[in-house]
């Protein structure tokens, strides 16, 4: 008897493989119905994750693009909230989308918002633990970002486009200068909901390096930090907002 995983893989392959002439017609009809149901569910998941993209291009265009994306990228998780991470990259290479050059940026932003919305909860770093840290260890400290935090850089002002589209504010949309980029964005989740904020270049670069696990002294190398006050204010804001949930230093037995 085949193992469950083998059975699931065989089923997946059969569902999305082109129909074969020697297969039972009635069986193929049942598979076609099941296949259509799955594709419809995946397209609907993309609609829920990318509402601004949907409004920008319209339902017919969106469903056509989504259908091709589904055919090229099947889900790797049973959770539909996890499906569609690479839709923005797909749109960048999708020839019919070439007339909307900012579509990929908006899609990437929407995925980060979706990710922040569904990320797990985690408590921020206990300030008393940091206060007790040896000053000599501080430059070597590595931080762990909250799972809801994303840091993205866009060629186009994707944040303004995204907000104007969702607000259905045609006047705001008409005032957007597409050449005003690049923009550097922090996406996070607060008690009031998901927030999308712009950061100055130095603040974005430092925050991104810390989120990637770089030691503080490495993250600061080569950065044009305006002042020590600005640096301290940024780090204090990161810690009080809970954007980082853990830290470690050389010699620590545990993070």
C-alpha positions as CSV (number, residue, x, y, z in Angstrom):
1,X,0.0,0.0,0.0
2,X,1.5,3.4,-1.0
3,X,2.4,5.8,1.8
4,X,0.2,8.8,2.4
5,X,2.8,11.2,1.0
6,X,3.2,9.2,-2.2
7,X,-0.6,9.1,-2.6
8,X,-0.8,12.9,-2.1
9,X,2.0,13.5,-4.6
10,X,0.3,11.2,-7.2
11,X,-3.0,13.0,-6.7
12,X,-1.4,16.4,-7.1
13,X,0.4,15.4,-10.3
14,X,-2.7,13.9,-11.7
15,X,-4.8,17.0,-10.9
16,X,-2.6,19.4,-12.7
17,X,-1.1,17.2,-15.5
18,X,-2.6,17.6,-19.0
19,X,-5.3,15.0,-19.7
20,X,-4.1,11.8,-21.3
21,X,-6.0,10.2,-24.2
22,X,-5.8,6.7,-22.6
23,X,-7.4,7.8,-19.3
24,X,-11.0,7.0,-18.5
25,X,-13.2,9.9,-19.7
26,X,-15.5,9.9,-16.7
27,X,-12.5,9.9,-14.4
28,X,-11.0,12.8,-16.2
29,X,-14.2,14.7,-16.0
30,X,-14.2,14.3,-12.2
31,X,-10.6,15.4,-12.0
32,X,-11.4,18.4,-14.2
33,X,-14.2,19.5,-11.7
34,X,-11.9,19.0,-8.8
35,X,-9.1,20.9,-10.6
36,X,-11.4,23.8,-11.4
37,X,-12.5,24.0,-7.8
38,X,-8.9,24.1,-6.5
39,X,-7.9,26.8,-9.1
40,X,-10.9,28.9,-8.2
41,X,-10.0,28.7,-4.5
42,X,-6.4,29.8,-5.2
43,X,-7.5,32.7,-7.4
44,X,-9.9,33.8,-4.7
45,X,-7.0,33.6,-2.2
46,X,-5.0,35.9,-4.4
47,X,-7.9,38.3,-4.7
48,X,-8.1,38.6,-0.9
49,X,-4.3,39.2,-0.6
50,X,-4.0,41.7,-3.5
51,X,-7.1,44.0,-3.4
52,X,-5.2,47.1,-4.7
53,X,-3.7,45.1,-7.6
54,X,-7.2,43.8,-8.4
55,X,-8.6,47.4,-8.5
56,X,-5.7,48.7,-10.6
57,X,-6.1,46.1,-13.3
58,X,-9.7,45.0,-13.1
59,X,-11.3,41.6,-12.5
60,X,-10.8,40.1,-15.9
61,X,-7.1,41.0,-16.2
62,X,-6.5,39.9,-12.6
63,X,-8.2,36.5,-12.9
64,X,-6.3,35.9,-16.2
65,X,-3.0,36.7,-14.6
66,X,-3.9,34.8,-11.4
67,X,-4.9,31.7,-13.4
68,X,-1.5,31.7,-15.1
69,X,0.3,32.2,-11.8
70,X,-1.6,29.3,-10.3
71,X,-0.6,27.1,-13.2
72,X,3.0,28.0,-12.7
73,X,3.1,27.9,-8.9
74,X,1.1,25.5,-6.9
75,X,0.8,26.0,-3.1
76,X,3.4,24.5,-0.8
77,X,1.2,24.9,2.3
78,X,-2.3,23.9,3.1
79,X,-2.9,27.4,4.5
80,X,-4.3,29.7,1.8
81,X,-3.0,32.7,3.7
82,X,0.5,31.5,2.8
83,X,-0.2,31.4,-0.9
84,X,0.8,34.0,-3.4
85,X,4.1,35.4,-2.0
86,X,5.7,35.5,-5.5
87,X,2.8,37.0,-7.3
88,X,4.5,40.4,-7.6
89,X,7.6,38.8,-9.2
90,X,5.3,37.0,-11.6
91,X,3.6,40.3,-12.6
92,X,7.0,41.9,-13.2
93,X,7.6,39.2,-15.9
94,X,4.0,39.1,-17.2
95,X,4.0,40.9,-20.6
96,X,0.4,42.2,-20.4
97,X,1.3,44.0,-17.1
98,X,4.1,46.0,-18.8
99,X,1.9,49.0,-19.2
100,X,1.5,49.3,-15.4
101,X,5.2,49.5,-14.3
102,X,4.4,50.0,-10.6
103,X,2.2,47.0,-10.4
104,X,5.0,44.7,-9.1
105,X,5.9,47.2,-6.3
106,X,2.2,47.5,-5.2
107,X,1.9,43.7,-5.2
108,X,5.1,43.3,-3.1
109,X,3.7,45.9,-0.6
110,X,0.4,44.1,-0.4
111,X,2.1,40.8,0.3
112,X,4.0,42.4,3.2
113,X,0.8,43.8,4.5
114,X,-0.8,40.4,4.2
115,X,2.2,38.8,6.0
116,X,2.0,41.3,8.8
117,X,-1.7,40.7,9.2
118,X,-1.3,37.0,9.6
119,X,2.0,36.8,11.5
120,X,2.1,35.3,14.9
121,X,2.1,37.4,18.1
122,X,5.4,37.9,19.9
123,X,6.4,40.1,22.9
124,X,9.0,42.8,22.4
125,X,12.4,42.7,24.2
126,X,12.3,43.3,27.9
127,X,14.0,46.6,28.5
128,X,15.4,45.5,31.8
129,X,17.4,42.8,30.1
130,X,18.9,45.4,27.8
131,X,19.6,47.7,30.6
132,X,21.7,45.1,32.3
133,X,23.8,44.4,29.2
134,X,27.5,45.1,29.4
135,X,28.4,48.2,27.4
136,X,31.3,46.3,25.7
137,X,28.8,43.7,24.4
138,X,26.3,46.3,23.0
139,X,28.1,46.9,19.6
140,X,28.1,43.1,19.0
141,X,24.4,42.6,19.8
142,X,22.3,40.8,17.3
143,X,18.5,41.4,17.2
144,X,15.6,39.2,16.0
145,X,12.8,41.0,14.2
146,X,9.1,40.5,15.0
147,X,7.6,38.1,12.4
148,X,5.2,40.9,11.2
149,X,8.0,43.3,10.3
150,X,9.1,43.7,6.7
151,X,11.4,46.3,5.1
152,X,11.0,46.9,1.4
153,X,12.5,49.4,-1.1
154,X,10.5,50.4,-4.2
155,X,11.3,52.2,-7.4
156,X,7.8,53.7,-7.4
157,X,5.8,55.3,-4.6
158,X,3.9,52.1,-4.0
159,X,2.6,53.2,-0.6
160,X,0.9,56.2,-2.0
161,X,-0.6,54.3,-4.9
162,X,-1.7,51.5,-2.6
163,X,-3.5,53.9,-0.2
164,X,-5.1,55.9,-3.0
165,X,-6.4,52.8,-4.7
166,X,-7.9,51.3,-1.5
167,X,-9.4,54.6,-0.5
168,X,-10.7,55.0,-4.1
169,X,-9.3,58.5,-4.0
170,X,-8.9,59.4,-7.7
171,X,-7.7,62.9,-6.8
172,X,-4.9,61.6,-4.6
173,X,-4.0,59.1,-7.3
174,X,-3.8,61.8,-10.0
175,X,-1.4,63.8,-7.8
176,X,1.2,61.0,-7.3
177,X,4.5,61.6,-9.0
178,X,5.7,58.2,-10.3
179,X,9.2,59.6,-10.6
180,X,9.4,60.5,-6.8
181,X,11.0,57.2,-5.8
182,X,12.8,55.3,-4.6
183,X,10.9,54.9,-1.3
184,X,11.9,52.8,1.6
185,X,9.2,51.3,3.7
186,X,8.7,49.7,7.1
187,X,5.6,47.4,7.4
188,X,4.6,46.3,10.9
189,X,1.5,45.4,12.9
190,X,0.4,47.4,15.9
191,X,-2.6,47.1,18.2
192,X,-4.5,49.4,15.8
193,X,-3.7,47.3,12.8
194,X,-1.0,47.0,10.0
195,X,1.0,50.2,9.5
196,X,3.0,51.2,6.5
197,X,5.7,53.8,7.1
198,X,8.4,55.5,5.1
199,X,11.9,55.7,6.6
200,X,14.9,57.8,5.7
201,X,17.6,55.9,3.8
202,X,20.0,55.6,6.7
203,X,17.2,54.5,9.1
204,X,15.9,51.9,6.6
205,X,19.4,50.5,5.9
206,X,20.2,50.2,9.6
207,X,16.8,48.7,10.5
208,X,17.0,46.2,7.6
209,X,20.6,45.1,8.6
210,X,19.4,44.6,12.2
211,X,16.4,42.6,11.0
212,X,18.7,40.4,9.0
213,X,20.7,39.6,12.1
214,X,23.7,41.8,11.5
215,X,25.6,42.9,14.7
216,X,24.9,46.5,15.6
217,X,28.5,47.6,14.8
218,X,28.4,46.0,11.4
219,X,24.9,47.5,10.6
220,X,26.3,50.9,11.4
221,X,29.4,50.6,9.1
222,X,29.4,53.2,6.4
223,X,26.0,54.7,7.3
224,X,25.5,58.5,7.2
225,X,23.8,58.7,10.5
226,X,22.7,62.4,11.1
227,X,23.6,62.4,14.8
228,X,24.0,60.2,17.8
229,X,20.6,61.6,19.0
230,X,18.9,60.5,15.8
231,X,20.5,57.0,16.2
232,X,19.5,56.7,19.8
233,X,16.0,57.9,19.0
234,X,15.6,55.3,16.3
235,X,16.9,52.4,18.4
236,X,14.6,53.5,21.3
237,X,11.6,53.6,19.0
238,X,12.4,50.1,17.6
239,X,12.6,48.6,21.1
240,X,9.6,50.4,22.6
241,X,7.4,49.5,19.6
242,X,8.3,45.8,19.8
243,X,9.8,45.6,16.4
244,X,12.5,43.3,17.8
245,X,11.6,40.4,20.1
246,X,15.0,39.0,21.1
247,X,18.7,39.7,21.2
248,X,21.9,37.8,21.7
249,X,25.6,38.7,22.3
250,X,28.9,36.8,21.8
251,X,29.3,34.3,24.6
252,X,25.6,34.0,25.4
253,X,24.5,30.4,26.0
254,X,21.0,31.2,24.7
255,X,19.6,34.2,22.7
